[in-house]
């Protein structure tokens, strides 16, 4: 696990106050720190501000105060398409593939800023996910939910990002496909890409991430390693439910 006390921060969100509608804040002083190669999960109840935190980092909602830094550079309010060239990959929860395009064509879209790197990056992602090589000529709309998520994450990896932002990657998938997606996330992280993942499956998120933040009402409620939070009685009672208590996390 990355030591966040000594390593140079890759991503910092400091005292973020943000929302979508004027004078209505979803984030109320939220903080986050990540380092190179980190794998950080964001969990919490519905409406806690999890996805809003990602959108604040990506310039997709209004940041009223606070700041976002990437590798020491202030990126507060910088738009998502600009952040791609800064080393940020993003996989939204829905509409994250082009269903009428083939797998290859989807991955080509991920290289639109640097088409010359396509061959090398295609080899990279298909070595990581051999299933994509098998299905390379299939239209994305014909793939299983787990395969579509694989395409979405691989497309975000085509420009070799420093950090990958994932918004509820297991949403709508069966338990088996959820496990597959979480293993894919682990594979990507092991290859050296930092991951910031918002996830509704809190228990599974804490099992795979290095560290996690629990948000509640737009603020940090708890933080720690995944193992620490899985064993925290307050986190179990308030956010993980009886399943985590019964299984011991």
C-alpha positions as CSV (number, residue, x, y, z in Angstrom):
1,X,0.0,0.0,0.0
2,X,1.2,3.5,-0.8
3,X,2.4,5.6,2.1
4,X,0.3,8.8,1.8
5,X,2.3,10.5,4.6
6,X,5.6,10.7,2.7
7,X,4.8,10.2,-1.0
8,X,4.1,13.2,-3.2
9,X,0.3,13.5,-3.7
10,X,-1.0,12.6,-7.1
11,X,-4.5,13.9,-6.4
12,X,-5.7,16.3,-3.7
13,X,-9.2,17.5,-3.0
14,X,-9.2,20.0,-0.2
15,X,-12.3,21.4,1.6
16,X,-14.5,21.0,-1.5
17,X,-17.9,22.6,-1.4
18,X,-19.7,21.8,-4.6
19,X,-23.1,21.1,-6.1
20,X,-25.3,21.4,-9.2
21,X,-28.0,23.9,-8.3
22,X,-27.1,27.4,-7.1
23,X,-27.0,27.6,-3.3
24,X,-27.6,23.9,-2.9
25,X,-24.4,22.1,-1.9
26,X,-23.9,18.4,-2.1
27,X,-20.3,18.4,-0.9
28,X,-19.7,20.3,2.3
29,X,-16.0,20.4,2.9
30,X,-14.9,17.1,1.5
31,X,-11.2,16.1,1.5
32,X,-9.2,13.4,-0.2
33,X,-5.5,12.6,-0.9
34,X,-4.1,10.0,-3.3
35,X,-0.6,9.1,-4.3
36,X,0.9,7.3,-7.4
37,X,-0.4,3.7,-7.6
38,X,-3.0,4.2,-4.9
39,X,-6.3,2.4,-5.0
40,X,-8.9,4.4,-3.1
41,X,-12.6,3.6,-2.6
42,X,-15.4,6.1,-1.9
43,X,-18.4,4.6,-0.1
44,X,-21.4,5.9,1.8
45,X,-25.2,6.0,1.8
46,X,-27.3,7.2,-1.2
47,X,-27.0,11.0,-1.5
48,X,-23.8,11.2,0.5
49,X,-22.0,12.9,-2.4
50,X,-19.9,10.1,-3.7
51,X,-20.4,10.6,-7.4
52,X,-20.5,14.4,-6.9
53,X,-16.9,14.1,-5.6
54,X,-15.8,12.5,-8.8
55,X,-17.7,15.1,-10.8
56,X,-16.1,17.9,-8.8
57,X,-12.7,16.5,-9.7
58,X,-13.7,16.3,-13.3
59,X,-15.2,19.8,-13.6
60,X,-18.7,18.4,-14.2
61,X,-20.3,20.3,-11.3
62,X,-19.8,23.7,-9.7
63,X,-17.0,23.9,-7.1
64,X,-18.0,26.8,-4.8
65,X,-14.9,26.7,-2.6
66,X,-11.9,24.5,-2.0
67,X,-9.5,23.2,-4.6
68,X,-8.5,20.1,-6.7
69,X,-4.8,19.4,-7.5
70,X,-3.3,16.9,-9.8
71,X,0.4,16.3,-9.3
72,X,0.7,19.7,-7.6
73,X,-1.2,21.5,-10.4
74,X,-4.4,23.3,-9.6
75,X,-7.1,21.7,-11.9
76,X,-10.1,23.1,-10.1
77,X,-12.9,23.5,-12.6
78,X,-10.9,22.1,-15.5
79,X,-13.2,20.3,-17.8
80,X,-13.1,16.5,-18.3
81,X,-11.9,16.6,-21.9
82,X,-9.0,18.8,-20.8
83,X,-8.1,16.5,-18.0
84,X,-7.6,13.5,-20.4
85,X,-4.4,15.2,-21.7
86,X,-3.3,15.7,-18.0
87,X,-3.4,12.0,-17.3
88,X,-6.9,11.5,-16.0
89,X,-9.1,8.6,-17.2
90,X,-12.8,8.5,-16.4
91,X,-15.4,5.7,-16.7
92,X,-19.0,7.0,-16.0
93,X,-21.6,4.7,-14.5
94,X,-23.9,4.7,-17.6
95,X,-23.5,5.2,-21.3
96,X,-19.8,4.3,-21.0
97,X,-19.5,2.5,-24.4
98,X,-20.6,3.2,-28.0
99,X,-22.9,0.3,-28.5
100,X,-23.1,0.5,-32.3
101,X,-19.3,0.5,-32.6
102,X,-17.1,-2.6,-32.4
103,X,-14.6,-3.2,-29.5
104,X,-11.7,-2.0,-31.7
105,X,-13.6,1.1,-32.7
106,X,-14.5,1.9,-29.1
107,X,-10.8,1.6,-28.2
108,X,-9.8,3.8,-31.2
109,X,-12.1,6.5,-29.7
110,X,-10.0,6.3,-26.6
111,X,-7.0,7.3,-28.7
112,X,-8.5,10.3,-30.5
113,X,-5.9,12.7,-29.1
114,X,-3.0,10.5,-30.1
115,X,-4.0,8.0,-32.8
116,X,-0.4,6.9,-33.4
117,X,-0.3,5.1,-30.0
118,X,-3.3,2.9,-30.8
119,X,-1.3,-0.2,-31.8
120,X,0.8,-0.3,-28.7
121,X,-2.0,0.6,-26.4
122,X,-4.3,-2.0,-28.0
123,X,-1.7,-4.6,-27.4
124,X,-1.4,-3.4,-23.8
125,X,-5.1,-3.6,-22.9
126,X,-5.7,-6.9,-24.8
127,X,-2.8,-8.5,-23.0
128,X,-4.4,-7.3,-19.7
129,X,-7.9,-8.4,-20.9
130,X,-7.5,-11.2,-23.5
131,X,-11.3,-11.4,-23.8
132,X,-11.3,-8.1,-25.7
133,X,-9.0,-9.6,-28.3
134,X,-11.4,-12.4,-28.8
135,X,-14.4,-10.0,-29.1
136,X,-12.6,-7.3,-31.0
137,X,-14.9,-7.3,-34.0
138,X,-18.1,-7.6,-31.9
139,X,-20.3,-4.6,-31.5
140,X,-20.2,-3.3,-27.9
141,X,-23.9,-3.4,-27.6
142,X,-23.9,-7.2,-28.0
143,X,-21.4,-7.8,-25.2
144,X,-22.3,-8.9,-21.6
145,X,-22.4,-6.3,-18.9
146,X,-19.0,-7.4,-17.6
147,X,-17.5,-7.2,-21.1
148,X,-18.9,-3.8,-21.7
149,X,-17.3,-2.6,-18.4
150,X,-14.0,-4.1,-19.6
151,X,-14.3,-2.1,-22.9
152,X,-15.1,1.1,-21.0
153,X,-12.1,0.8,-18.6
154,X,-9.8,-0.2,-21.4
155,X,-10.9,2.8,-23.5
156,X,-10.0,5.0,-20.6
157,X,-6.6,3.4,-20.4
158,X,-5.7,4.0,-24.1
159,X,-3.9,7.3,-23.3
160,X,-1.9,5.8,-20.4
161,X,-3.5,7.8,-17.6
162,X,-1.9,8.3,-14.2
163,X,-5.2,7.9,-12.5
164,X,-8.5,6.2,-13.4
165,X,-11.8,7.5,-12.0
166,X,-14.6,4.9,-11.8
167,X,-18.2,5.7,-11.0
168,X,-19.9,2.6,-9.6
169,X,-18.4,0.1,-12.0
170,X,-20.4,-2.8,-10.5
171,X,-23.8,-1.1,-10.9
172,X,-26.5,-3.3,-12.5
173,X,-24.2,-6.4,-12.8
174,X,-24.9,-9.8,-11.3
175,X,-22.7,-10.8,-8.3
176,X,-20.5,-13.0,-10.5
177,X,-19.9,-10.1,-13.0
178,X,-19.4,-7.7,-10.1
179,X,-16.5,-10.0,-8.9
180,X,-15.1,-10.0,-12.4
181,X,-15.1,-6.2,-12.6
182,X,-13.4,-5.8,-9.2
183,X,-10.7,-8.3,-10.3
184,X,-10.3,-6.2,-13.4
185,X,-9.8,-3.1,-11.2
186,X,-7.2,-5.0,-9.2
187,X,-5.4,-5.9,-12.5
188,X,-5.3,-2.3,-13.7
189,X,-4.0,-1.1,-10.3
190,X,-1.4,-3.8,-10.1
191,X,-0.1,-2.6,-13.5
192,X,0.6,0.8,-11.9
193,X,-2.5,2.9,-12.6
194,X,-4.0,4.7,-9.5
195,X,-7.7,4.2,-9.1
196,X,-10.3,6.3,-7.4
197,X,-13.5,4.3,-7.3
198,X,-17.0,5.3,-6.1
199,X,-18.9,2.1,-5.4
200,X,-22.3,1.1,-4.1
201,X,-21.1,-2.4,-3.1
202,X,-19.4,-1.1,0.0
203,X,-18.2,-4.4,1.4
204,X,-16.6,-5.6,-1.8
205,X,-15.1,-2.2,-2.4
206,X,-13.3,-2.3,1.0
207,X,-12.0,-5.8,0.2
208,X,-10.2,-4.7,-3.0
209,X,-9.1,-1.1,-2.3
210,X,-6.0,-0.1,-0.4
211,X,-7.7,2.8,1.4
212,X,-11.2,4.2,1.6
213,X,-13.2,7.3,2.5
214,X,-16.7,7.0,3.9
215,X,-18.8,10.1,3.0
216,X,-22.0,11.1,4.7
217,X,-23.9,14.3,4.0
218,X,-21.1,15.6,1.8
219,X,-18.4,15.3,4.4
220,X,-15.7,12.8,5.4
221,X,-17.2,10.5,8.1
222,X,-14.5,7.8,8.3
223,X,-11.2,7.0,6.6
224,X,-8.7,4.2,6.8
225,X,-7.5,1.1,5.1
226,X,-10.1,-1.2,3.6
227,X,-9.3,-3.8,6.3
228,X,-9.6,-1.2,9.1
229,X,-13.0,0.0,7.9
230,X,-14.3,-3.5,7.3
231,X,-13.6,-4.2,11.0
232,X,-14.8,-0.8,12.4
233,X,-18.0,-1.5,14.4
234,X,-19.5,2.0,13.6
235,X,-18.8,1.6,9.8
236,X,-20.4,-1.9,9.9
237,X,-23.5,-0.7,11.8
238,X,-24.1,2.4,9.8
239,X,-22.9,1.6,6.3
240,X,-22.2,-2.0,5.7
241,X,-25.3,-3.6,7.2
242,X,-25.9,-7.1,8.6
243,X,-24.2,-8.9,5.7
244,X,-20.8,-7.5,6.7
245,X,-21.5,-8.1,10.4
246,X,-22.5,-11.7,9.8
247,X,-19.5,-12.5,7.6
248,X,-16.9,-10.5,9.5
249,X,-16.1,-8.5,6.3
